[in-house]
Amino acid sequence: MDIVLGPLLQVILIVLDLYVWVILIGVILSWLVAFNVVNTHNRFVHTVGDVMHRLTEPLQAPIRRVLPNLGGLDLSPMVLILGVIFARGVIERLLYNLG
């Protein structure tokens, strides 16, 4: 069982790390769009923005519903990253206990 579980947990850790990068790229891209640095009429920018939105929105939307409305400030990416860091810690503890 440990032969399969250890590598599986390591793959999950890598996926969580990549997901943090996806969140950060989505946040930076949203800032660039908001300040008119990049044009969403560009097909590549639109595609990247759409992919980032589709990957992050299912987890950020419930967080936004719980958080208070702060006007234009969206704290859901930060809360989601903190959640990923927490999940990483739990998985790393499991790996430590396995090995």
PyMOL commands that set and color helices and strands:
alter all, ss='L'
color gray80, all
select helices_A, chain A and resi 2-34+43-66+76-98
alter helices_A, ss='H'
color red, helices_A
deselect
rebuild
show_as cartoon
